C-alpha cells in the first residue's frame, strides 16, 4: 500500500473510532465538561474536525471555505475543545 493510501486508511479508522465512541450519547453526556478547562466530548470532535480541515487545507492548497472562529488569533484559548450551546451536534 502506498503512503497516501496508508495515511487515508489510518485517518478514516481513527475518525470512525471517535465517532463510534460518541454515537448514541445524550446531549448532556456530549456537552458535560470532562476537564477543568471545560473540554467536552462534542468539543473533542470539533477539535479533531478543525485540525483535519486546517491541516489538510493548508497541505493540499484547498483551504476550508469559511474560517472557523477558533482559528482566529483573538479566539478564547482552547475554544475548539468545547461546544457552545449554539453549536449543534452532528446527526
PDB file of N, CA, C and O in Angstrom:
ATOM      1  N   UNK A   1       0.848  -1.166   0.000  1.00  0.00           N
ATOM      2  CA  UNK A   1       0.000   0.000   0.000  1.00  0.00           C
ATOM      3  C   UNK A   1       0.903   1.241   0.000  1.00  0.00           C
ATOM      4  O   UNK A   1       1.897   1.286   0.724  1.00  0.00           O
ATOM      5  N   UNK A   2       0.561   2.231  -0.800  1.00  0.00           N
ATOM      6  CA  UNK A   2       1.381   3.439  -0.859  1.00  0.00           C
ATOM      7  C   UNK A   2       1.112   4.349   0.344  1.00  0.00           C
ATOM      8  O   UNK A   2       0.158   4.134   1.093  1.00  0.00           O
ATOM      9  N   UNK A   3       1.947   5.352   0.519  1.00  0.00           N
ATOM     10  CA  UNK A   3       1.869   6.219   1.695  1.00  0.00           C
ATOM     11  C   UNK A   3       0.526   6.954   1.782  1.00  0.00           C
ATOM     12  O   UNK A   3      -0.032   7.096   2.871  1.00  0.00           O
ATOM     13  N   UNK A   4       0.008   7.418   0.647  1.00  0.00           N
ATOM     14  CA  UNK A   4      -1.260   8.135   0.644  1.00  0.00           C
ATOM     15  C   UNK A   4      -2.398   7.227   1.096  1.00  0.00           C
ATOM     16  O   UNK A   4      -3.229   7.633   1.909  1.00  0.00           O
ATOM     17  N   UNK A   5      -2.441   6.024   0.584  1.00  0.00           N
ATOM     18  CA  UNK A   5      -3.488   5.072   0.954  1.00  0.00           C
ATOM     19  C   UNK A   5      -3.370   4.682   2.428  1.00  0.00           C
ATOM     20  O   UNK A   5      -4.379   4.537   3.119  1.00  0.00           O
ATOM     21  N   UNK A   6      -2.143   4.516   2.903  1.00  0.00           N
ATOM     22  CA  UNK A   6      -1.933   4.167   4.307  1.00  0.00           C
ATOM     23  C   UNK A   6      -2.415   5.290   5.213  1.00  0.00           C
ATOM     24  O   UNK A   6      -3.110   5.041   6.198  1.00  0.00           O
ATOM     25  N   UNK A   7      -2.051   6.520   4.885  1.00  0.00           N
ATOM     26  CA  UNK A   7      -2.471   7.668   5.687  1.00  0.00           C
ATOM     27  C   UNK A   7      -3.988   7.811   5.675  1.00  0.00           C
ATOM     28  O   UNK A   7      -4.598   8.068   6.713  1.00  0.00           O
ATOM     29  N   UNK A   8      -4.594   7.646   4.510  1.00  0.00           N
ATOM     30  CA  UNK A   8      -6.059   7.760   4.397  1.00  0.00           C
ATOM     31  C   UNK A   8      -6.737   6.669   5.218  1.00  0.00           C
ATOM     32  O   UNK A   8      -7.726   6.939   5.899  1.00  0.00           O
ATOM     33  N   UNK A   9      -6.227   5.451   5.167  1.00  0.00           N
ATOM     34  CA  UNK A   9      -6.817   4.356   5.931  1.00  0.00           C
ATOM     35  C   UNK A   9      -6.699   4.624   7.435  1.00  0.00           C
ATOM     36  O   UNK A   9      -7.654   4.413   8.182  1.00  0.00           O
ATOM     37  N   UNK A  10      -5.538   5.084   7.872  1.00  0.00           N
ATOM     38  CA  UNK A  10      -5.336   5.382   9.284  1.00  0.00           C
ATOM     39  C   UNK A  10      -6.282   6.485   9.744  1.00  0.00           C
ATOM     40  O   UNK A  10      -6.935   6.350  10.779  1.00  0.00           O
ATOM     41  N   UNK A  11      -6.361   7.569   8.987  1.00  0.00           N
ATOM     42  CA  UNK A  11      -7.222   8.687   9.344  1.00  0.00           C
ATOM     43  C   UNK A  11      -8.686   8.265   9.398  1.00  0.00           C
ATOM     44  O   UNK A  11      -9.402   8.621  10.333  1.00  0.00           O
ATOM     45  N   UNK A  12      -9.123   7.522   8.415  1.00  0.00           N
ATOM     46  CA  UNK A  12     -10.508   7.063   8.368  1.00  0.00           C
ATOM     47  C   UNK A  12     -10.830   6.163   9.558  1.00  0.00           C
ATOM     48  O   UNK A  12     -11.888   6.300  10.172  1.00  0.00           O
ATOM     49  N   UNK A  13      -9.939   5.258   9.879  1.00  0.00           N
ATOM     50  CA  UNK A  13     -10.145   4.344  11.005  1.00  0.00           C
ATOM     51  C   UNK A  13     -10.247   5.120  12.316  1.00  0.00           C
ATOM     52  O   UNK A  13     -11.131   4.848  13.129  1.00  0.00           O
ATOM     53  N   UNK A  14      -9.356   6.077  12.526  1.00  0.00           N
ATOM     54  CA  UNK A  14      -9.366   6.856  13.767  1.00  0.00           C
ATOM     55  C   UNK A  14     -10.608   7.747  13.853  1.00  0.00           C
ATOM     56  O   UNK A  14     -11.195   7.877  14.927  1.00  0.00           O
ATOM     57  N   UNK A  15     -11.012   8.358  12.746  1.00  0.00           N
ATOM     58  CA  UNK A  15     -12.215   9.186  12.724  1.00  0.00           C
ATOM     59  C   UNK A  15     -13.442   8.354  13.069  1.00  0.00           C
ATOM     60  O   UNK A  15     -14.273   8.767  13.877  1.00  0.00           O
ATOM     61  N   UNK A  16     -13.550   7.183  12.455  1.00  0.00           N
ATOM     62  CA  UNK A  16     -14.686   6.304  12.737  1.00  0.00           C
ATOM     63  C   UNK A  16     -14.707   5.853  14.193  1.00  0.00           C
ATOM     64  O   UNK A  16     -15.779   5.727  14.785  1.00  0.00           O
ATOM     65  N   UNK A  17     -13.536   5.608  14.776  1.00  0.00           N
ATOM     66  CA  UNK A  17     -13.455   5.187  16.178  1.00  0.00           C
ATOM     67  C   UNK A  17     -13.970   6.285  17.106  1.00  0.00           C
ATOM     68  O   UNK A  17     -14.715   6.002  18.044  1.00  0.00           O
ATOM     69  N   UNK A  18     -13.582   7.523  16.855  1.00  0.00           N
ATOM     70  CA  UNK A  18     -14.038   8.631  17.699  1.00  0.00           C
ATOM     71  C   UNK A  18     -15.549   8.801  17.561  1.00  0.00           C
ATOM     72  O   UNK A  18     -16.249   8.941  18.564  1.00  0.00           O
ATOM     73  N   UNK A  19     -16.050   8.788  16.346  1.00  0.00           N
ATOM     74  CA  UNK A  19     -17.487   8.956  16.145  1.00  0.00           C
ATOM     75  C   UNK A  19     -18.275   7.799  16.750  1.00  0.00           C
ATOM     76  O   UNK A  19     -19.370   8.011  17.271  1.00  0.00           O
ATOM     77  N   UNK A  20     -17.748   6.599  16.690  1.00  0.00           N
ATOM     78  CA  UNK A  20     -18.406   5.440  17.299  1.00  0.00           C
ATOM     79  C   UNK A  20     -18.518   5.619  18.812  1.00  0.00           C
ATOM     80  O   UNK A  20     -19.528   5.247  19.409  1.00  0.00           O
ATOM     81  N   UNK A  21     -17.493   6.180  19.424  1.00  0.00           N
ATOM     82  CA  UNK A  21     -17.493   6.346  20.877  1.00  0.00           C
ATOM     83  C   UNK A  21     -18.516   7.372  21.356  1.00  0.00           C
ATOM     84  O   UNK A  21     -18.996   7.271  22.485  1.00  0.00           O
ATOM     85  N   UNK A  22     -18.860   8.354  20.527  1.00  0.00           N
ATOM     86  CA  UNK A  22     -19.845   9.348  20.952  1.00  0.00           C
ATOM     87  C   UNK A  22     -21.247   9.051  20.416  1.00  0.00           C
ATOM     88  O   UNK A  22     -22.218   9.693  20.815  1.00  0.00           O
ATOM     89  N   UNK A  23     -21.344   8.094  19.526  1.00  0.00           N
ATOM     90  CA  UNK A  23     -22.636   7.749  18.942  1.00  0.00           C
ATOM     91  C   UNK A  23     -23.607   7.272  20.022  1.00  0.00           C
ATOM     92  O   UNK A  23     -23.272   6.428  20.853  1.00  0.00           O
ATOM     93  N   UNK A  24     -24.806   7.828  19.988  1.00  0.00           N
ATOM     94  CA  UNK A  24     -25.842   7.402  20.910  1.00  0.00           C
ATOM     95  C   UNK A  24     -25.786   8.061  22.279  1.00  0.00           C
ATOM     96  O   UNK A  24     -26.664   7.818  23.107  1.00  0.00           O
ATOM     97  N   UNK A  25     -24.779   8.886  22.541  1.00  0.00           N
ATOM     98  CA  UNK A  25     -24.721   9.573  23.832  1.00  0.00           C
ATOM     99  C   UNK A  25     -25.764  10.677  23.882  1.00  0.00           C
ATOM    100  O   UNK A  25     -26.126  11.258  22.859  1.00  0.00           O
ATOM    101  N   UNK A  26     -26.234  10.952  25.072  1.00  0.00           N
ATOM    102  CA  UNK A  26     -27.226  12.012  25.243  1.00  0.00           C
ATOM    103  C   UNK A  26     -26.560  13.377  25.051  1.00  0.00           C
ATOM    104  O   UNK A  26     -25.337  13.506  25.106  1.00  0.00           O
ATOM    105  N   UNK A  27     -27.390  14.375  24.827  1.00  0.00           N
ATOM    106  CA  UNK A  27     -26.895  15.745  24.692  1.00  0.00           C
ATOM    107  C   UNK A  27     -26.123  16.135  25.957  1.00  0.00           C
ATOM    108  O   UNK A  27     -25.079  16.781  25.872  1.00  0.00           O
ATOM    109  N   UNK A  28     -26.623  15.753  27.100  1.00  0.00           N
ATOM    110  CA  UNK A  28     -25.956  16.060  28.379  1.00  0.00           C
ATOM    111  C   UNK A  28     -24.577  15.428  28.440  1.00  0.00           C
ATOM    112  O   UNK A  28     -23.609  16.085  28.824  1.00  0.00           O
ATOM    113  N   UNK A  29     -24.478  14.162  28.065  1.00  0.00           N
ATOM    114  CA  UNK A  29     -23.181  13.479  28.111  1.00  0.00           C
ATOM    115  C   UNK A  29     -22.185  14.077  27.124  1.00  0.00           C
ATOM    116  O   UNK A  29     -20.990  14.141  27.412  1.00  0.00           O
ATOM    117  N   UNK A  30     -22.664  14.513  25.970  1.00  0.00           N
ATOM    118  CA  UNK A  30     -21.780  15.113  24.971  1.00  0.00           C
ATOM    119  C   UNK A  30     -21.249  16.472  25.403  1.00  0.00           C
ATOM    120  O   UNK A  30     -20.121  16.839  25.074  1.00  0.00           O
ATOM    121  N   UNK A  31     -22.062  17.214  26.138  1.00  0.00           N
ATOM    122  CA  UNK A  31     -21.707  18.589  26.486  1.00  0.00           C
ATOM    123  C   UNK A  31     -21.146  18.757  27.894  1.00  0.00           C
ATOM    124  O   UNK A  31     -20.644  19.832  28.225  1.00  0.00           O
ATOM    125  N   UNK A  32     -21.217  17.736  28.721  1.00  0.00           N
ATOM    126  CA  UNK A  32     -20.729  17.837  30.090  1.00  0.00           C
ATOM    127  C   UNK A  32     -19.213  18.022  30.096  1.00  0.00           C
ATOM    128  O   UNK A  32     -18.486  17.238  29.485  1.00  0.00           O
ATOM    129  N   UNK A  33     -18.733  19.068  30.792  1.00  0.00           N
ATOM    130  CA  UNK A  33     -17.277  19.257  30.867  1.00  0.00           C
ATOM    131  C   UNK A  33     -16.601  18.044  31.497  1.00  0.00           C
ATOM    132  O   UNK A  33     -17.061  17.522  32.512  1.00  0.00           O
ATOM    133  N   UNK A  34     -15.511  17.605  30.886  1.00  0.00           N
ATOM    134  CA  UNK A  34     -14.786  16.424  31.368  1.00  0.00           C
ATOM    135  C   UNK A  34     -13.447  16.784  32.006  1.00  0.00           C
ATOM    136  O   UNK A  34     -12.791  15.938  32.614  1.00  0.00           O
ATOM    137  N   UNK A  35     -13.050  18.046  31.863  1.00  0.00           N
ATOM    138  CA  UNK A  35     -11.786  18.512  32.441  1.00  0.00           C
ATOM    139  C   UNK A  35     -12.020  19.883  33.067  1.00  0.00           C
ATOM    140  O   UNK A  35     -13.052  20.511  32.833  1.00  0.00           O
ATOM    141  N   UNK A  36     -11.071  20.335  33.851  1.00  0.00           N
ATOM    142  CA  UNK A  36     -11.188  21.651  34.490  1.00  0.00           C
ATOM    143  C   UNK A  36     -11.255  22.781  33.461  1.00  0.00           C
ATOM    144  O   UNK A  36     -11.824  23.837  33.737  1.00  0.00           O
ATOM    145  N   UNK A  37     -10.681  22.564  32.288  1.00  0.00           N
ATOM    146  CA  UNK A  37     -10.695  23.598  31.247  1.00  0.00           C
ATOM    147  C   UNK A  37     -12.028  23.669  30.506  1.00  0.00           C
ATOM    148  O   UNK A  37     -12.241  24.586  29.712  1.00  0.00           O
ATOM    149  N   UNK A  38     -12.923  22.723  30.751  1.00  0.00           N
ATOM    150  CA  UNK A  38     -14.231  22.726  30.105  1.00  0.00           C
ATOM    151  C   UNK A  38     -14.345  21.824  28.890  1.00  0.00           C
ATOM    152  O   UNK A  38     -15.389  21.796  28.238  1.00  0.00           O
ATOM    153  N   UNK A  39     -13.300  21.094  28.578  1.00  0.00           N
ATOM    154  CA  UNK A  39     -13.344  20.192  27.422  1.00  0.00           C
ATOM    155  C   UNK A  39     -14.502  19.215  27.576  1.00  0.00           C
ATOM    156  O   UNK A  39     -14.694  18.613  28.632  1.00  0.00           O
ATOM    157  N   UNK A  40     -15.274  19.071  26.492  1.00  0.00           N
ATOM    158  CA  UNK A  40     -16.342  18.072  26.484  1.00  0.00           C
ATOM    159  C   UNK A  40     -16.190  17.205  25.235  1.00  0.00           C
ATOM    160  O   UNK A  40     -15.396  17.517  24.347  1.00  0.00           O
ATOM    161  N   UNK A  41     -16.943  16.135  25.176  1.00  0.00           N
ATOM    162  CA  UNK A  41     -16.780  15.177  24.077  1.00  0.00           C
ATOM    163  C   UNK A  41     -17.138  15.785  22.726  1.00  0.00           C
ATOM    164  O   UNK A  41     -16.465  15.529  21.727  1.00  0.00           O
ATOM    165  N   UNK A  42     -18.188  16.583  22.697  1.00  0.00           N
ATOM    166  CA  UNK A  42     -18.555  17.235  21.438  1.00  0.00           C
ATOM    167  C   UNK A  42     -17.456  18.216  21.014  1.00  0.00           C
ATOM    168  O   UNK A  42     -17.173  18.363  19.825  1.00  0.00           O
ATOM    169  N   UNK A  43     -16.848  18.876  21.984  1.00  0.00           N
ATOM    170  CA  UNK A  43     -15.726  19.760  21.692  1.00  0.00           C
ATOM    171  C   UNK A  43     -14.528  19.010  21.146  1.00  0.00           C
ATOM    172  O   UNK A  43     -13.813  19.518  20.281  1.00  0.00           O
ATOM    173  N   UNK A  44     -14.307  17.810  21.644  1.00  0.00           N
ATOM    174  CA  UNK A  44     -13.199  16.997  21.142  1.00  0.00           C
ATOM    175  C   UNK A  44     -13.419  16.638  19.676  1.00  0.00           C
ATOM    176  O   UNK A  44     -12.477  16.663  18.884  1.00  0.00           O
ATOM    177  N   UNK A  45     -14.649  16.307  19.313  1.00  0.00           N
ATOM    178  CA  UNK A  45     -14.969  16.023  17.909  1.00  0.00           C
ATOM    179  C   UNK A  45     -14.760  17.300  17.079  1.00  0.00           C
ATOM    180  O   UNK A  45     -14.218  17.242  15.975  1.00  0.00           O
ATOM    181  N   UNK A  46     -15.183  18.434  17.605  1.00  0.00           N
ATOM    182  CA  UNK A  46     -14.996  19.732  16.944  1.00  0.00           C
ATOM    183  C   UNK A  46     -13.505  20.006  16.731  1.00  0.00           C
ATOM    184  O   UNK A  46     -13.094  20.436  15.654  1.00  0.00           O
ATOM    185  N   UNK A  47     -12.709  19.755  17.756  1.00  0.00           N
ATOM    186  CA  UNK A  47     -11.267  19.963  17.675  1.00  0.00           C
ATOM    187  C   UNK A  47     -10.638  19.102  16.584  1.00  0.00           C
ATOM    188  O   UNK A  47      -9.848  19.595  15.780  1.00  0.00           O
ATOM    189  N   UNK A  48     -10.984  17.833  16.557  1.00  0.00           N
ATOM    190  CA  UNK A  48     -10.410  16.920  15.565  1.00  0.00           C
ATOM    191  C   UNK A  48     -10.813  17.319  14.145  1.00  0.00           C
ATOM    192  O   UNK A  48      -9.990  17.290  13.231  1.00  0.00           O
ATOM    193  N   UNK A  49     -12.072  17.687  13.967  1.00  0.00           N
ATOM    194  CA  UNK A  49     -12.539  18.117  12.640  1.00  0.00           C
ATOM    195  C   UNK A  49     -11.827  19.399  12.208  1.00  0.00           C
ATOM    196  O   UNK A  49     -11.446  19.544  11.046  1.00  0.00           O
ATOM    197  N   UNK A  50     -11.651  20.320  13.145  1.00  0.00           N
ATOM    198  CA  UNK A  50     -10.954  21.566  12.827  1.00  0.00           C
ATOM    199  C   UNK A  50      -9.502  21.339  12.462  1.00  0.00           C
ATOM    200  O   UNK A  50      -8.978  21.969  11.543  1.00  0.00           O
ATOM    201  N   UNK A  51      -8.847  20.431  13.188  1.00  0.00           N
ATOM    202  CA  UNK A  51      -7.446  20.107  12.875  1.00  0.00           C
ATOM    203  C   UNK A  51      -7.323  19.511  11.480  1.00  0.00           C
ATOM    204  O   UNK A  51      -6.429  19.876  10.716  1.00  0.00           O
ATOM    205  N   UNK A  52      -8.223  18.594  11.154  1.00  0.00           N
ATOM    206  CA  UNK A  52      -8.204  17.998   9.809  1.00  0.00           C
ATOM    207  C   UNK A  52      -8.412  19.071   8.745  1.00  0.00           C
ATOM    208  O   UNK A  52      -7.675  19.134   7.761  1.00  0.00           O
ATOM    209  N   UNK A  53      -9.418  19.910   8.951  1.00  0.00           N
ATOM    210  CA  UNK A  53      -9.736  20.938   7.954  1.00  0.00           C
ATOM    211  C   UNK A  53      -8.569  21.892   7.760  1.00  0.00           C
ATOM    212  O   UNK A  53      -8.205  22.211   6.627  1.00  0.00           O
ATOM    213  N   UNK A  54      -7.983  22.346   8.854  1.00  0.00           N
ATOM    214  CA  UNK A  54      -6.878  23.298   8.749  1.00  0.00           C
ATOM    215  C   UNK A  54      -5.630  22.648   8.165  1.00  0.00           C
ATOM    216  O   UNK A  54      -5.016  23.200   7.252  1.00  0.00           O
ATOM    217  N   UNK A  55      -5.253  21.497   8.674  1.00  0.00           N
ATOM    218  CA  UNK A  55      -4.026  20.832   8.237  1.00  0.00           C
ATOM    219  C   UNK A  55      -4.090  20.443   6.761  1.00  0.00           C
ATOM    220  O   UNK A  55      -3.201  20.787   5.982  1.00  0.00           O
ATOM    221  N   UNK A  56      -5.139  19.730   6.388  1.00  0.00           N
ATOM    222  CA  UNK A  56      -5.220  19.277   5.007  1.00  0.00           C
ATOM    223  C   UNK A  56      -5.513  20.424   4.045  1.00  0.00           C
ATOM    224  O   UNK A  56      -5.078  20.392   2.894  1.00  0.00           O
ATOM    225  N   UNK A  57      -6.240  21.428   4.502  1.00  0.00           N
ATOM    226  CA  UNK A  57      -6.469  22.600   3.666  1.00  0.00           C
ATOM    227  C   UNK A  57      -5.162  23.292   3.320  1.00  0.00           C
ATOM    228  O   UNK A  57      -4.936  23.682   2.175  1.00  0.00           O
ATOM    229  N   UNK A  58      -4.300  23.440   4.325  1.00  0.00           N
ATOM    230  CA  UNK A  58      -3.001  24.059   4.097  1.00  0.00           C
ATOM    231  C   UNK A  58      -2.099  23.171   3.238  1.00  0.00           C
ATOM    232  O   UNK A  58      -1.490  23.642   2.278  1.00  0.00           O
ATOM    233  N   UNK A  59      -2.018  21.909   3.581  1.00  0.00           N
ATOM    234  CA  UNK A  59      -1.116  20.978   2.877  1.00  0.00           C
ATOM    235  C   UNK A  59      -1.501  20.772   1.419  1.00  0.00           C
ATOM    236  O   UNK A  59      -0.638  20.637   0.551  1.00  0.00           O
ATOM    237  N   UNK A  60      -2.795  20.748   1.160  1.00  0.00           N
ATOM    238  CA  UNK A  60      -3.265  20.445  -0.186  1.00  0.00           C
ATOM    239  C   UNK A  60      -3.668  21.692  -0.975  1.00  0.00           C
ATOM    240  O   UNK A  60      -4.128  21.600  -2.113  1.00  0.00           O
ATOM    241  N   UNK A  61      -3.490  22.850  -0.356  1.00  0.00           N
ATOM    242  CA  UNK A  61      -3.830  24.087  -1.054  1.00  0.00           C
ATOM    243  C   UNK A  61      -5.318  24.246  -1.286  1.00  0.00           C
ATOM    244  O   UNK A  61      -5.744  24.892  -2.244  1.00  0.00           O
ATOM    245  N   UNK A  62      -6.113  23.648  -0.394  1.00  0.00           N
ATOM    246  CA  UNK A  62      -7.568  23.745  -0.516  1.00  0.00           C
ATOM    247  C   UNK A  62      -8.135  24.182   0.829  1.00  0.00           C
ATOM    248  O   UNK A  62      -8.720  23.375   1.551  1.00  0.00           O
ATOM    249  N   UNK A  63      -7.964  25.469   1.168  1.00  0.00           N
ATOM    250  CA  UNK A  63      -8.406  25.937   2.484  1.00  0.00           C
ATOM    251  C   UNK A  63      -9.902  25.766   2.688  1.00  0.00           C
ATOM    252  O   UNK A  63     -10.689  25.781   1.741  1.00  0.00           O
ATOM    253  N   UNK A  64     -10.266  25.605   3.941  1.00  0.00           N
ATOM    254  CA  UNK A  64     -11.676  25.485   4.309  1.00  0.00           C
ATOM    255  C   UNK A  64     -12.394  26.741   3.823  1.00  0.00           C
ATOM    256  O   UNK A  64     -11.853  27.838   3.966  1.00  0.00           O
ATOM    257  N   UNK A  65     -13.600  26.617   3.252  1.00  0.00           N
ATOM    258  CA  UNK A  65     -14.272  27.765   2.639  1.00  0.00           C
ATOM    259  C   UNK A  65     -14.476  28.955   3.580  1.00  0.00           C
ATOM    260  O   UNK A  65     -14.325  30.105   3.166  1.00  0.00           O
ATOM    261  N   UNK A  66     -14.816  28.689   4.834  1.00  0.00           N
ATOM    262  CA  UNK A  66     -15.032  29.759   5.800  1.00  0.00           C
ATOM    263  C   UNK A  66     -14.165  29.482   7.019  1.00  0.00           C
ATOM    264  O   UNK A  66     -14.232  28.391   7.587  1.00  0.00           O
ATOM    265  N   UNK A  67     -13.355  30.446   7.430  1.00  0.00           N
ATOM    266  CA  UNK A  67     -12.503  30.213   8.602  1.00  0.00           C
ATOM    267  C   UNK A  67     -13.346  29.885   9.831  1.00  0.00           C
ATOM    268  O   UNK A  67     -14.423  30.451  10.019  1.00  0.00           O
ATOM    269  N   UNK A  68     -12.869  28.996  10.642  1.00  0.00           N
ATOM    270  CA  UNK A  68     -13.559  28.643  11.872  1.00  0.00           C
ATOM    271  C   UNK A  68     -13.167  29.655  12.945  1.00  0.00           C
ATOM    272  O   UNK A  68     -12.011  30.068  13.031  1.00  0.00           O
ATOM    273  N   UNK A  69     -14.134  30.046  13.751  1.00  0.00           N
ATOM    274  CA  UNK A  69     -13.913  31.104  14.743  1.00  0.00           C
ATOM    275  C   UNK A  69     -12.759  30.801  15.679  1.00  0.00           C
ATOM    276  O   UNK A  69     -12.046  31.714  16.096  1.00  0.00           O
ATOM    277  N   UNK A  70     -12.561  29.532  16.017  1.00  0.00           N
ATOM    278  CA  UNK A  70     -11.494  29.209  16.966  1.00  0.00           C
ATOM    279  C   UNK A  70     -10.112  29.263  16.332  1.00  0.00           C
ATOM    280  O   UNK A  70      -9.115  29.091  17.033  1.00  0.00           O
ATOM    281  N   UNK A  71     -10.024  29.498  15.021  1.00  0.00           N
ATOM    282  CA  UNK A  71      -8.730  29.688  14.364  1.00  0.00           C
ATOM    283  C   UNK A  71      -8.233  31.127  14.520  1.00  0.00           C
ATOM    284  O   UNK A  71      -7.045  31.393  14.339  1.00  0.00           O
ATOM    285  N   UNK A  72      -9.132  32.051  14.852  1.00  0.00           N
ATOM    286  CA  UNK A  72      -8.752  33.460  14.964  1.00  0.00           C
ATOM    287  C   UNK A  72      -7.716  33.664  16.060  1.00  0.00           C
ATOM    288  O   UNK A  72      -7.729  32.979  17.083  1.00  0.00           O
ATOM    289  N   UNK A  73      -6.824  34.611  15.830  1.00  0.00           N
ATOM    290  CA  UNK A  73      -5.794  34.916  16.827  1.00  0.00           C
ATOM    291  C   UNK A  73      -6.382  35.401  18.141  1.00  0.00           C
ATOM    292  O   UNK A  73      -5.796  35.189  19.203  1.00  0.00           O
ATOM    293  N   UNK A  74      -7.546  36.055  18.075  1.00  0.00           N
ATOM    294  CA  UNK A  74      -8.156  36.576  19.297  1.00  0.00           C
ATOM    295  C   UNK A  74      -9.205  35.638  19.896  1.00  0.00           C
ATOM    296  O   UNK A  74      -9.960  36.037  20.783  1.00  0.00           O
ATOM    297  N   UNK A  75      -9.254  34.406  19.421  1.00  0.00           N
ATOM    298  CA  UNK A  75     -10.210  33.428  19.955  1.00  0.00           C
ATOM    299  C   UNK A  75      -9.832  33.062  21.389  1.00  0.00           C
ATOM    300  O   UNK A  75      -8.666  33.103  21.782  1.00  0.00           O
ATOM    301  N   UNK A  76     -10.845  32.710  22.138  1.00  0.00           N
ATOM    302  CA  UNK A  76     -10.617  32.266  23.512  1.00  0.00           C
ATOM    303  C   UNK A  76      -9.714  31.022  23.504  1.00  0.00           C
ATOM    304  O   UNK A  76      -9.877  30.151  22.650  1.00  0.00           O
ATOM    305  N   UNK A  77      -8.775  30.935  24.437  1.00  0.00           N
ATOM    306  CA  UNK A  77      -7.893  29.748  24.471  1.00  0.00           C
ATOM    307  C   UNK A  77      -8.703  28.450  24.550  1.00  0.00           C
ATOM    308  O   UNK A  77      -9.653  28.341  25.326  1.00  0.00           O
ATOM    309  N   UNK A  78      -8.318  27.497  23.753  1.00  0.00           N
ATOM    310  CA  UNK A  78      -8.959  26.177  23.705  1.00  0.00           C
ATOM    311  C   UNK A  78     -10.437  26.221  23.313  1.00  0.00           C
ATOM    312  O   UNK A  78     -11.202  25.331  23.686  1.00  0.00           O
ATOM    313  N   UNK A  79     -10.840  27.239  22.573  1.00  0.00           N
ATOM    314  CA  UNK A  79     -12.242  27.359  22.162  1.00  0.00           C
ATOM    315  C   UNK A  79     -12.684  26.196  21.285  1.00  0.00           C
ATOM    316  O   UNK A  79     -13.880  25.960  21.118  1.00  0.00           O
ATOM    317  N   UNK A  80     -11.737  25.481  20.733  1.00  0.00           N
ATOM    318  CA  UNK A  80     -12.100  24.328  19.900  1.00  0.00           C
ATOM    319  C   UNK A  80     -12.262  23.054  20.721  1.00  0.00           C
ATOM    320  O   UNK A  80     -12.545  21.996  20.158  1.00  0.00           O
ATOM    321  N   UNK A  81     -12.091  23.132  22.028  1.00  0.00           N
ATOM    322  CA  UNK A  81     -12.164  21.928  22.852  1.00  0.00           C
ATOM    323  C   UNK A  81     -13.502  21.775  23.574  1.00  0.00           C
ATOM    324  O   UNK A  81     -13.686  20.828  24.338  1.00  0.00           O
ATOM    325  N   UNK A  82     -14.424  22.685  23.342  1.00  0.00           N
ATOM    326  CA  UNK A  82     -15.756  22.566  23.910  1.00  0.00           C
ATOM    327  C   UNK A  82     -16.759  23.155  22.933  1.00  0.00           C
ATOM    328  O   UNK A  82     -16.442  24.055  22.156  1.00  0.00           O
ATOM    329  N   UNK A  83     -17.949  22.638  22.986  1.00  0.00           N
ATOM    330  CA  UNK A  83     -19.006  23.093  22.085  1.00  0.00           C
ATOM    331  C   UNK A  83     -19.894  24.082  22.818  1.00  0.00           C
ATOM    332  O   UNK A  83     -20.249  23.878  23.979  1.00  0.00           O
ATOM    333  N   UNK A  84     -20.243  25.140  22.137  1.00  0.00           N
ATOM    334  CA  UNK A  84     -21.141  26.136  22.722  1.00  0.00           C
ATOM    335  C   UNK A  84     -22.586  25.659  22.583  1.00  0.00           C
ATOM    336  O   UNK A  84     -22.880  24.710  21.855  1.00  0.00           O
ATOM    337  N   UNK A  85     -23.469  26.334  23.292  1.00  0.00           N
ATOM    338  CA  UNK A  85     -24.892  25.985  23.229  1.00  0.00           C
ATOM    339  C   UNK A  85     -25.451  26.191  21.818  1.00  0.00           C
ATOM    340  O   UNK A  85     -26.416  25.533  21.431  1.00  0.00           O
ATOM    341  N   UNK A  86     -24.842  27.107  21.046  1.00  0.00           N
ATOM    342  CA  UNK A  86     -25.314  27.400  19.688  1.00  0.00           C
ATOM    343  C   UNK A  86     -24.845  26.366  18.670  1.00  0.00           C
ATOM    344  O   UNK A  86     -25.382  26.291  17.564  1.00  0.00           O
ATOM    345  N   UNK A  87     -23.856  25.578  19.037  1.00  0.00           N
ATOM    346  CA  UNK A  87     -23.311  24.572  18.113  1.00  0.00           C
ATOM    347  C   UNK A  87     -24.074  23.264  18.263  1.00  0.00           C
ATOM    348  O   UNK A  87     -24.134  22.684  19.347  1.00  0.00           O
ATOM    349  N   UNK A  88     -24.652  22.814  17.165  1.00  0.00           N
ATOM    350  CA  UNK A  88     -25.445  21.601  17.215  1.00  0.00           C
ATOM    351  C   UNK A  88     -24.552  20.368  17.090  1.00  0.00           C
ATOM    352  O   UNK A  88     -23.438  20.423  16.569  1.00  0.00           O
ATOM    353  N   UNK A  89     -25.072  19.292  17.574  1.00  0.00           N
ATOM    354  CA  UNK A  89     -24.357  18.030  17.420  1.00  0.00           C
ATOM    355  C   UNK A  89     -24.636  17.473  16.041  1.00  0.00           C
ATOM    356  O   UNK A  89     -25.716  17.696  15.492  1.00  0.00           O
ATOM    357  N   UNK A  90     -23.693  16.756  15.474  1.00  0.00           N
ATOM    358  CA  UNK A  90     -23.939  16.160  14.168  1.00  0.00           C
ATOM    359  C   UNK A  90     -25.000  15.063  14.266  1.00  0.00           C
ATOM    360  O   UNK A  90     -25.091  14.361  15.274  1.00  0.00           O
ATOM    361  N   UNK A  91     -25.773  14.929  13.239  1.00  0.00           N
ATOM    362  CA  UNK A  91     -26.809  13.892  13.219  1.00  0.00           C
ATOM    363  C   UNK A  91     -26.435  12.800  12.283  1.00  0.00           C
ATOM    364  O   UNK A  91     -27.183  11.835  12.129  1.00  0.00           O
TER     365      UNK A  91
END
